[in-house]
Amino acid sequence: MPPRRKLSDLDRGRAIGWLQDGVAARQVAQRLAVAPSVIIRLTQRFHATGRVQERHHTKRGSLHSEAGHATKNGYGKQH
């Protein structure tokens, strides 16, 4: 299976515009070279949130600050 290609904000906006113009999801997927399921998920997210942007993901380094508190591996900074 080929790796997933993330759609840019511009492509996500284009996809929603084409869908609103009556273009079938399968055709939109072909135009953007992605699987139809990508377009279906985008449509569902757009209807649920009114937005086309991806959900914001944060990178979690540690559970707490490094000022002597527990970290992800369970060991805090020793003083």
Phi and psi in degrees as a GROMACS rama.xvg file:
@    title "Ramachandran Plot"
@    xaxis  label "Phi"
@    yaxis  label "Psi"
@TYPE xy
-68.0265  153.87  PRO-2
-66.0401  153.251  PRO-3
-69.5291  141.619  ARG-4
-109.709  123.901  ARG-5
-77.4095  138.251  LYS-6
-81.5611  139.735  LEU-7
-73.0752  164.918  SER-8
-57.7183  -38.4689  ASP-9
-62.2469  -47.0227  LEU-10
-65.05  -37.5246  ASP-11
-63.9568  -41.0593  ARG-12
-64.6339  -41.4915  GLY-13
-60.7276  -44.2062  ARG-14
-59.1652  -47.4463  ALA-15
-63.315  -40.7125  ILE-16
-60.969  -45.4789  GLY-17
-63.0645  -42.0868  TRP-18
-62.5116  -41.0728  LEU-19
-67.8289  -25.3815  GLN-20
-82.247  -2.04385  ASP-21
98.9187  5.7677  GLY-22
-73.5384  136.064  VAL-23
-66.5228  147.19  ALA-24
-56.8797  -39.314  ALA-25
-62.8809  -40.2421  ARG-26
-68.806  -39.7613  GLN-27
-60.046  -43.6802  VAL-28
-60.1412  -42.2838  ALA-29
-63.8694  -42.0833  GLN-30
-61.1256  -34.7156  ARG-31
-99.6293  2.19682  LEU-32
57.8062  46.3884  ALA-33
-131.785  168.583  VAL-34
-71.9128  148.006  ALA-35
-55.9334  -30.7369  PRO-36
-62.5882  -29.425  SER-37
-63.5981  -43.4318  VAL-38
-69.2293  -39.1414  ILE-39
-62.0438  -45.9147  ILE-40
-63.3591  -39.9294  ARG-41
-60.8831  -44.5023  LEU-42
-61.5607  -44.9323  THR-43
-61.5748  -44.2557  GLN-44
-63.8814  -40.7913  ARG-45
-63.9497  -43.1369  PHE-46
-67.7206  -33.8682  HIS-47
-77.2196  -36.8869  ALA-48
-115.244  -19.4627  THR-49
77.4619  9.89768  GLY-50
-124.861  156.029  ARG-51
-108.767  -9.02588  VAL-52
-69.0658  151.89  GLN-53
-68.8433  157.794  GLU-54
-64.2421  144.885  ARG-55
-79.7311  124.594  HIS-56
-107.248  137.114  HIS-57
-107.032  150.296  THR-58
-93.8252  123.374  LYS-59
-100.538  114.884  ARG-60
-89.2537  -53.7721  GLY-61
-133.859  161.18  SER-62
-74.6989  -31.7214  LEU-63
-135.987  175.871  HIS-64
-67.699  166.399  SER-65
-86.6527  9.52575  GLU-66
-83.1558  50.4895  ALA-67
89.6112  7.80109  GLY-68
-99.8294  168.069  HIS-69
-62.5677  143.331  ALA-70
-114.623  -177.415  THR-71
-55.653  -37.0295  LYS-72
-87.8602  2.40474  ASN-73
93.4321  -4.38876  GLY-74
-114.372  128.245  TYR-75
-91.7187  172.902  GLY-76
-72.3953  131.038  LYS-77
-87.9984  139.65  GLN-78
